[in-house]
């Protein structure tokens, strides 16, 4: 036997006691009750569930009940849906503004629980409270418009204040990151220097000769220091990009040779993980005016990224082509790919596509980690040269491995910002 659908009532109310009281009364009367605590939540729930009647308080934390009604009445699907105000506002002016906003009825608190189901049924059958004459209607409309404008002005001022606060905090954060990186780099440089002096000490050399573990310990310490220096340099580079303080040292360079140097850095990782690299340096322009150190850093980050997200045995392809004015670079892999929503944000600071709970510090291990600055740095470097960078990928799939392709287009002859 087909079950009869219950009449669905949406109740928008921020007061817990009122919510509980009305919900119990209406459920006992046989209605299916939906609950929302805020105006925007109520609008979303109404659009999703299409209730037969909407019951709303006027005073809500975000939008008022009148504003909720106005929003819904502007949508065809709610043009004839009964919307009833249930509020403690008893003044006629408040009631008139609610009627102007489009409510079907106006009920005041305290709630008469015994009468409420009958009142709901009354409005469900098409009843409307509407006894405003022309003069009262015009006055109520004017008051309602003034209220809307006043609330809008207040919200805009709140947003402006909040935005100024966020900008100030963001600036303080950038300054803090920059100062912290500088403060960390100084003692770290000293530590690295002392570690090299220690390694050259005759007594330590003797220990290294006598015990291979000593050499491993020294090398491990030096590797950790170098890794920390690279991280700090990434942060400093990013801070210069953020604050538009990145200065390009433009000069003639061989981009193919730079790319070859980058490949050489990762040769051991490529071999250990059985990754096949397709790369012909002769394809790459031999004469290009750019900042070679920054271009090397950008290519290093992109190749590192491709290695991290390509499973063992995969293929990474580096391509380049150039005409008289521009060069186009491509770093393509057969990795896990990138989800469409992540492709929009992947070049932002501190963005990462992997689960931070499974974070790895390796720059070359499969699904290895980082601090989420590599691609943001690439974007800053390429844009500083007057170019652009983007990613193309069918999506994220760890089984089918659709891969990703990072593409760079930039002028063969870049100009520093000072020259622009």
SULQUIVEN-V973896 format. One record per backbone hydrogen bond with DSSP energy under -1.0 kcal/mol. CO is the residue of the C=O (numbers start at 1). NH is the residue of the N-H. E is the energy in kcal/mol with one decimal. If there is no record, write none. Layout:
co = [CO & CO]
nh = [NH & NH]
e = [E & E]
This chain:
co = [7 & 8 & 8 & 9 & 10 & 11 & 12 & 15 & 16 & 17 & 18 & 19 & 20 & 21 & 22 & 23 & 24 & 25 & 26 & 27 & 32 & 34 & 36 & 38 & 39 & 40 & 41 & 42 & 43 & 44 & 45 & 46 & 53 & 54 & 55 & 56 & 58 & 64 & 65 & 66 & 67 & 68 & 69 & 70 & 72 & 75 & 76 & 82 & 83 & 83 & 84 & 85 & 87 & 91 & 92 & 93 & 94 & 95 & 96 & 97 & 98 & 104 & 105 & 107 & 111 & 112 & 115 & 116 & 117 & 118 & 119 & 120 & 121 & 122 & 123 & 133 & 134 & 135 & 136 & 137 & 138 & 139 & 140 & 141 & 142 & 143 & 144 & 145 & 146 & 147 & 148 & 149 & 150 & 151 & 152 & 153 & 154 & 155 & 156 & 157 & 158 & 159 & 160 & 161 & 162 & 163 & 164 & 165 & 166 & 167 & 168 & 169 & 170 & 171 & 172 & 173 & 174 & 175 & 176 & 177 & 178 & 179 & 180 & 181 & 182 & 184 & 185 & 186 & 187 & 188 & 189 & 190 & 191 & 192 & 193 & 194 & 195 & 196 & 201 & 202 & 203 & 204 & 205 & 206 & 207 & 211 & 212 & 213 & 214 & 215 & 216 & 217 & 218 & 219 & 220 & 221 & 222 & 223 & 224 & 225 & 226 & 227 & 228 & 229 & 230 & 231 & 232 & 233 & 234 & 235 & 236 & 237 & 238 & 239 & 240 & 241 & 248 & 251 & 253 & 254 & 255 & 256 & 257 & 258 & 259 & 260 & 261 & 264 & 266 & 267 & 268 & 269 & 270 & 271 & 273 & 276 & 278 & 280 & 281 & 285 & 288 & 289 & 290 & 291 & 292 & 293 & 294 & 295 & 296 & 297 & 298 & 299 & 300 & 301 & 302 & 303 & 304 & 305 & 307 & 308 & 309 & 311 & 314 & 315 & 316 & 317 & 319 & 321 & 325 & 326 & 327 & 328 & 329 & 330 & 331 & 332 & 335 & 336 & 339 & 342 & 345 & 348 & 355 & 356 & 360 & 365 & 372 & 372 & 373 & 374 & 375 & 376 & 377 & 378 & 379 & 380 & 381 & 382 & 383 & 388 & 390 & 392 & 397 & 404 & 405 & 406 & 407 & 408 & 409 & 410 & 412 & 416]
nh = [32 & 52 & 53 & 34 & 55 & 36 & 57 & 19 & 20 & 21 & 22 & 23 & 24 & 25 & 26 & 27 & 28 & 29 & 31 & 30 & 9 & 11 & 13 & 42 & 43 & 44 & 45 & 46 & 47 & 48 & 49 & 50 & 10 & 84 & 12 & 86 & 65 & 68 & 69 & 70 & 71 & 72 & 73 & 74 & 75 & 78 & 79 & 54 & 104 & 105 & 56 & 107 & 109 & 95 & 96 & 97 & 98 & 99 & 100 & 101 & 103 & 129 & 85 & 87 & 113 & 116 & 119 & 120 & 121 & 122 & 123 & 124 & 125 & 127 & 126 & 137 & 138 & 139 & 140 & 141 & 142 & 143 & 144 & 145 & 146 & 147 & 148 & 149 & 150 & 151 & 152 & 153 & 154 & 155 & 156 & 157 & 158 & 159 & 160 & 161 & 162 & 163 & 164 & 165 & 166 & 167 & 168 & 169 & 170 & 171 & 172 & 173 & 174 & 175 & 176 & 177 & 178 & 179 & 180 & 181 & 182 & 183 & 184 & 185 & 186 & 188 & 189 & 190 & 191 & 192 & 193 & 194 & 195 & 196 & 197 & 198 & 199 & 200 & 205 & 206 & 207 & 208 & 209 & 210 & 211 & 214 & 216 & 217 & 218 & 219 & 220 & 221 & 222 & 223 & 224 & 225 & 226 & 227 & 228 & 229 & 230 & 231 & 232 & 233 & 234 & 235 & 236 & 237 & 238 & 239 & 240 & 241 & 242 & 243 & 245 & 244 & 250 & 290 & 288 & 258 & 259 & 260 & 261 & 262 & 263 & 264 & 265 & 267 & 270 & 271 & 272 & 273 & 275 & 274 & 313 & 316 & 318 & 283 & 284 & 255 & 253 & 414 & 251 & 295 & 296 & 297 & 298 & 299 & 300 & 301 & 302 & 303 & 304 & 305 & 306 & 307 & 308 & 309 & 310 & 367 & 336 & 314 & 276 & 334 & 278 & 332 & 330 & 328 & 412 & 323 & 410 & 321 & 408 & 319 & 406 & 317 & 403 & 397 & 343 & 346 & 348 & 351 & 358 & 359 & 369 & 368 & 350 & 351 & 377 & 378 & 379 & 380 & 381 & 382 & 383 & 384 & 385 & 387 & 386 & 409 & 407 & 405 & 401 & 333 & 392 & 331 & 390 & 329 & 388 & 327 & 289 & 419]
e = [-2.8 & -2.2 & -1.4 & -3.1 & -3.7 & -2.2 & -2.5 & -2.4 & -2.5 & -2.2 & -2.6 & -2.6 & -2.2 & -1.9 & -2.6 & -2.5 & -2.3 & -1.3 & -2.6 & -1.5 & -3.0 & -3.1 & -2.5 & -2.2 & -2.4 & -2.4 & -2.4 & -2.5 & -2.3 & -1.6 & -2.8 & -2.4 & -2.6 & -3.2 & -2.9 & -2.7 & -2.5 & -2.4 & -2.1 & -2.4 & -2.5 & -2.3 & -2.8 & -1.1 & -1.9 & -1.7 & -1.5 & -2.8 & -3.8 & -1.1 & -2.7 & -3.7 & -2.3 & -2.0 & -2.9 & -2.0 & -1.8 & -2.1 & -2.2 & -2.0 & -2.0 & -3.3 & -2.5 & -2.4 & -1.1 & -1.8 & -2.0 & -2.6 & -2.3 & -2.0 & -1.9 & -2.3 & -1.3 & -1.5 & -1.8 & -2.7 & -2.2 & -2.3 & -2.6 & -2.3 & -2.1 & -2.3 & -2.6 & -2.4 & -2.3 & -2.4 & -2.5 & -2.5 & -2.7 & -2.7 & -2.6 & -2.6 & -2.3 & -2.5 & -2.6 & -2.5 & -2.2 & -2.7 & -2.6 & -2.4 & -2.7 & -3.0 & -2.4 & -2.1 & -2.4 & -2.7 & -2.3 & -2.5 & -2.8 & -2.3 & -2.5 & -2.5 & -2.3 & -2.5 & -2.7 & -2.7 & -2.4 & -2.9 & -2.7 & -2.4 & -2.1 & -2.8 & -2.4 & -2.2 & -1.6 & -1.8 & -2.3 & -1.6 & -2.5 & -2.4 & -2.3 & -2.9 & -2.3 & -2.0 & -2.3 & -2.7 & -2.0 & -1.6 & -2.8 & -2.1 & -1.9 & -2.5 & -2.2 & -2.1 & -2.5 & -1.0 & -1.8 & -2.3 & -2.4 & -2.8 & -2.5 & -2.1 & -2.3 & -2.7 & -2.0 & -2.1 & -2.6 & -2.4 & -2.3 & -2.5 & -2.2 & -2.0 & -2.4 & -2.5 & -2.2 & -2.2 & -2.5 & -2.7 & -2.6 & -2.4 & -2.0 & -2.0 & -2.8 & -2.0 & -3.2 & -1.3 & -1.2 & -2.1 & -1.6 & -2.0 & -2.6 & -2.1 & -2.1 & -1.9 & -2.5 & -2.4 & -1.4 & -1.1 & -2.7 & -2.3 & -2.8 & -2.0 & -2.5 & -1.2 & -1.6 & -2.8 & -2.9 & -2.1 & -1.0 & -1.4 & -2.2 & -2.5 & -1.5 & -2.5 & -2.3 & -2.0 & -2.5 & -2.5 & -2.3 & -2.3 & -2.1 & -2.6 & -2.4 & -2.1 & -2.1 & -2.4 & -2.3 & -1.6 & -1.0 & -4.0 & -1.9 & -1.8 & -2.9 & -1.0 & -3.0 & -2.8 & -2.3 & -3.3 & -3.2 & -2.4 & -2.0 & -2.0 & -2.6 & -2.5 & -2.4 & -3.3 & -1.8 & -2.9 & -1.6 & -1.7 & -2.2 & -1.1 & -1.9 & -1.4 & -1.1 & -2.4 & -1.3 & -1.3 & -2.8 & -2.0 & -2.5 & -2.2 & -2.7 & -2.8 & -2.6 & -1.8 & -1.1 & -2.6 & -1.7 & -2.4 & -2.8 & -2.0 & -1.8 & -2.5 & -2.4 & -2.4 & -2.0 & -2.7 & -2.6 & -2.9 & -2.7 & -1.2]
